[in-house]
Amino acid sequence: ANLPAPEQSAQGEVQLGAFRSEAEARAGWGKAQTQAKDLLAGHRPHVVMADLPGKGRYYRLRISPASGVSPRQFCDSLTAKGVGCFPVRD
């Protein structure tokens, strides 16, 4: 298996959603904050634009977990509060 070293994965980001516009991505962030305020306090999201062949442009809403928290753990905590989340590889 080709797994990243633990210290690298701790720096990995998680994605909370992909949206058709930047405004939708910001709305998605607002919704996530409502659902998981304690987990997301102090986090600054960033939106990554991606042009997907045959699908068009998407705006990916991503954040970095706090240091020492793995993306997987962070996503599990968010998912428990109803926020969609997955660790990103790129």
Helices and strands as residue ranges (DSSP letters): H 6-9, E 14-19, H 22-35, H 37-40, E 46-52, E 56-63, H 71-80, E 86-87
